[in-house]
Amino acid sequence: MLDTRYITITVYYDREPRYGRSLGWVAPELKDSALTITDERIAGGRTSRTWAGAVDGPTFERFARAWRLPGRIGSTTSPVTADPDRAACSYTLDGMNWEVGGISPIVCVSVEVTGGRGVGDSC
């Protein structure tokens, strides 16, 4: 079983979205998790909303499977924590099916996962 992971999800929207602003709509696998909104940019520039928090192993497995995240870290960044056994990996996803009526409010989503047992291990 996987260890707890810390996930940060930033959703970039096209203009001011009328729908698709809840975590349950963007990532239903995480709707009951402890992720909370940490940043919201509605006015000017690029509209975005960021959620972050820790999820347990089974929740992360469901999320990773549904989002088709790679099973292994392709390239790692510097560890986010002082613990050298915790690696971070980042993904930028677009082209996912967030459409309603042929229109999607989402441009792309950035996901960062901190966890794993070392560089090269599963996020």
C-alpha positions as CSV (number, residue, x, y, z in Angstrom):
1,M,0.0,0.0,0.0
2,L,1.2,3.5,-0.8
3,D,2.1,6.0,1.9
4,T,0.3,9.3,2.4
5,R,0.9,11.8,-0.3
6,Y,0.7,15.6,-0.3
7,I,-1.1,16.9,-3.4
8,T,-1.3,20.4,-4.8
9,I,-3.8,20.9,-7.7
10,T,-3.9,24.2,-9.6
11,V,-6.8,24.5,-12.2
12,Y,-6.4,27.2,-14.8
13,Y,-9.7,28.4,-16.2
14,D,-10.8,30.1,-19.4
15,R,-12.1,33.5,-18.3
16,E,-14.5,33.4,-15.4
17,P,-16.0,29.9,-15.2
18,R,-19.7,29.4,-14.5
19,Y,-19.1,25.8,-13.5
20,G,-16.2,23.5,-12.7
21,R,-15.0,25.4,-9.7
22,S,-15.4,22.7,-7.1
23,L,-12.8,20.1,-6.4
24,G,-15.5,17.4,-6.6
25,W,-16.2,18.5,-10.2
26,V,-12.5,18.7,-11.2
27,A,-11.3,15.6,-9.4
28,P,-14.2,13.5,-8.0
29,E,-11.7,11.0,-6.6
30,L,-10.6,13.7,-4.2
31,K,-13.9,15.3,-3.2
32,D,-14.0,13.7,0.2
33,S,-10.3,14.3,0.9
34,A,-8.8,16.9,3.2
35,L,-7.6,19.1,0.3
36,T,-8.5,22.8,0.9
37,I,-8.4,25.9,-1.3
38,T,-5.1,27.6,-0.8
39,D,-5.2,30.2,-3.6
40,E,-7.9,31.7,-5.9
41,R,-7.3,34.2,-8.6
42,I,-10.5,35.4,-10.2
43,A,-9.7,39.0,-11.3
44,G,-7.3,39.9,-14.1
45,G,-4.8,37.7,-15.8
46,R,-5.2,34.0,-15.7
47,T,-8.1,32.7,-13.6
48,S,-7.1,29.8,-11.3
49,R,-7.9,27.9,-8.2
50,T,-5.5,25.8,-6.1
51,W,-6.2,23.1,-3.6
52,A,-3.6,21.3,-1.4
53,G,-3.5,18.7,1.3
54,A,-2.6,15.2,2.3
55,V,-4.4,12.1,1.0
56,D,-4.1,8.6,2.2
57,G,-2.6,5.8,0.0
58,P,-5.9,4.3,-1.3
59,T,-7.2,7.7,-2.2
60,F,-4.1,8.6,-4.1
61,E,-4.2,5.3,-5.9
62,R,-7.7,6.0,-7.1
63,F,-6.8,9.5,-8.2
64,A,-3.6,8.4,-10.0
65,R,-5.4,5.6,-11.8
66,A,-8.3,7.9,-12.8
67,W,-5.9,10.6,-14.0
68,R,-3.6,8.1,-15.6
69,L,-0.5,9.5,-13.8
70,P,2.7,7.7,-14.7
71,G,3.5,4.9,-12.3
72,R,7.0,6.1,-11.8
73,I,8.6,9.6,-11.5
74,G,10.0,10.4,-14.9
75,S,12.1,13.3,-13.7
76,T,12.3,14.6,-10.2
77,T,12.6,18.0,-8.7
78,S,14.3,18.9,-5.5
79,P,12.6,17.4,-2.5
80,V,9.9,19.7,-1.1
81,T,10.7,18.7,2.5
82,A,13.9,18.3,4.4
83,D,13.3,14.5,4.3
84,P,15.5,13.2,1.4
85,D,13.3,10.1,1.1
86,R,10.4,12.2,-0.1
87,A,10.5,13.1,-3.8
88,A,8.2,15.5,-5.6
89,C,6.9,15.2,-9.1
90,S,4.8,17.5,-11.2
91,Y,2.4,17.0,-14.1
92,T,0.6,19.4,-16.4
93,L,-2.5,17.9,-17.9
94,D,-4.7,19.2,-20.6
95,G,-7.1,17.5,-23.0
96,M,-8.9,15.7,-20.2
97,N,-12.7,15.5,-20.6
98,W,-14.0,18.4,-18.5
99,E,-16.5,19.4,-21.1
100,V,-20.2,20.1,-20.6
101,G,-22.2,20.8,-23.7
102,G,-19.0,20.8,-25.8
103,I,-17.4,23.6,-23.8
104,S,-14.8,23.2,-21.1
105,P,-14.1,25.9,-18.6
106,I,-10.7,24.4,-17.9
107,V,-7.6,25.2,-19.9
108,C,-5.2,22.9,-18.0
109,V,-4.4,21.5,-14.6
110,S,-1.1,21.4,-12.8
111,V,-0.6,18.6,-10.2
112,E,2.3,18.3,-7.8
113,V,2.7,15.2,-5.7
114,T,5.1,14.9,-2.8
115,G,5.8,11.4,-1.5
116,G,7.5,8.2,-2.4
117,R,10.4,6.4,-0.9
118,G,13.1,8.0,-2.9
119,V,14.0,9.2,-6.4
120,G,12.6,6.9,-9.0
121,D,9.9,5.4,-6.7
122,S,6.2,5.8,-7.4
123,C,4.8,9.2,-6.6
